[in-house]
């Protein structure tokens, strides 16, 4: 569901996103110890991230079938930022993809060990953005915005989550505002790279008090 924010609140959102971050990560110099690799229970294994100059990328084995990549049986990598567990926060990531790649942010993640449970995912892809909710068994689309997104170029994806409300931007433009009837509680935050080649250049997050 979409909703409209008054101009004054949009200004507050922009100010919050520009404020100081409690965690700010440059993936040109990746500290793996700050992150916990995880997976959904349906995935056969935990995916890998590979360091490149200026960014990291999900590892897709040579010769992997397109249907297996798109179906997340191979080449999908998830990881969570350690020591961050909040309900209300602002976050951003600079992401790129090729073809059917779908990079994004994992929000309010509940987990058992390295297995993710209930959570949201905010995905950027060639036709816009999708906000999904995972019940622990299946995914349901909460909201979406359609617009062309250029592949092989880095784009900045931002989100402010406060209670049942989500305000989402791409490249400093407001693209989606969504509201749930009920929201997930405080949880972890992280990255999702899958369904094709995905890259992440940087990441930042701050709680909203």
N, C-alpha and C positions, 0 to 999 in steps of 0.2 A: 504494500500500500504506500502511495506517495502522500506527502503533506507539504504544506507551504509554510516557510518560516518568515516572520516579519524581518524587515531590513536591519533593525537594531540587533536582533539575535544573530543574524548572519555576520554582523560585525564582531560580535562576541566570539563566534566560532572562529573567524579568521584570526582574531587576537590570540585565542587559545592555541591554535595550531602553530602560531609563530613563537610561542613562549618556549622557555627552556625545557629540555628533555632530560628525563632521569636516566635514559639509556639511549645512546646514539652510536650506531655501528657503521663503520666504513668497511665494506667487503673487499676493498683493495688490500686490506690488512686484517684478515679474518681471524678472530680468536675463537676457535672451536669450543673452548672450555666454557664459553658463555651460553652455549646452546645445547639443547637436548634433542637428539634425533628421535622421532616417533613415527607411528604409522596408524592407519585405521585397521581395525581387526580383520577386515576383509582382504587387506593387501597381503601378498605372500611374504614380503620382506620389507625392512626399512630401507628407503632409498638413500642414495648418496649425493652429496654436493661436491662439486669439483671447483678448485680455485683457478681463475683465469686472471689476466691482467686487468685490474679495476673492478672485477665483479666475480660472483660465484654462479654456477650453473648446475642444474640437475643432471646427473649422469644417466645417459641412455646407452645401453650396451650396443656395440656395432652390430648391425644386422637385425635389430629388434623389429618385429612386425608392427606396422602402423596400428593395427587393431589392438595389439597388446599395450602399446604406448597410450593410445587414446582411452583404452579401457582401464588404465592405471594398474595394469598387471606388472609392468616394468617402467622404470624411468620416472616415477613419482616420488618426490622427496619432501618430507615435512620435518620441521624442527621448531622447538619452542624456546623462547628466551627464558633463561633461568632467573629465579628470584623476582618474578613479576606476576602478581595475581590480583587483578582489579576488576571491578564491574564497570566503572566509568573512567574513560581515558581518551586521549587523542593519540593517533599513530599515523605514521607515513612510511612508505617504502618506494624506492625508485626501481622500476621493473621494466623488463623487456621480454619479448617472446618472438618465436618464429612459427608460422603456420597456425596449427591448432593449439599451440601452447597456451596455458592458462595460469599465469602466476597470480599470487594473491596473498592476503593476510588471513590468518586464523585468529578468531576472537573469542574470548571467554571460554577457553578450552577446559573441559573437565576430562580427567584421564585416570587410568589405572596403570601405573608403571609406565611403559612406553606405548600403551594402547590408548588412542584418543576416544573419548566418549562424546557427550553432548557438546556442541560448539556452533559457532557461526564461521562462515568463510566468505570473504569479500574477494571476488575474482575479477581480474581484468583480462579481456580477450579482444579479438579483432572486431567484435560488434558492440563493445561497450563494457558495462559492469553488471555483475550479478551478486546479490547478497543472498546467501543460502543459510539454512538452519539444519543442523544434523541432530537427530533424535537419539543417536547411538545405534540405530538400525537403518535409517534411511534419510535421504536429503529432501528438503522441500525449499522451493524458492520463495524468499520473503519479499523481494522487490528487485527491480532491474531498471536499467536505463540503456537505451540503444543509441549508439553513435559510432562512427568509424574510428578505429584506433590503429595507427600505423605499426606494423610489425618491424622488428629489428631496430627499433628506436626505444630509448629509455623514456618512461613516463612516470610521473610522480602520483601515486595513489594515496589519498588521505582519508581518514575516517575519524569522526568524533562519535563515541558511543556514550550515551548517558541515559540510564534506565532503559526504557522501551524505544528510545529514539536514536537514529543513526543519521549522521550527516556526512555525505561522501563527496569527495572532489577528485578530479583528475587534471593534472597540469594547471593547478591554481584556479580551476573553474568548478563551481558547484554543479554536480551532475545528477545527484539523487538524494532525496530525503525520505526516510522510511520510518514507520512506527509499527511496533508489535503490540498485541494485546497484553502479552506477558513476555518477560525477557529472561534469559538465562542469568544465573547469579555470577558473582565474581569468578574469574578464571584466568588462565594463562593466555599469552599471546604469542604468535609465531608466524611462520612463513609456509606457504604451499607453492611448490613448483611441480607442474605435471601436465599431462595430456600432450606433451610436445616439448620442444626446447624452450626453457625459461631461464631468465637471468635476474639477479638482484644486485644492485649497486650499493644501496645503503638502506638503513632502517632506523627509525627513532620512535620513542613512545614516552608518554608522560601521563600520570594519573590525573584525574579531575576531582578535586575536593570541593 
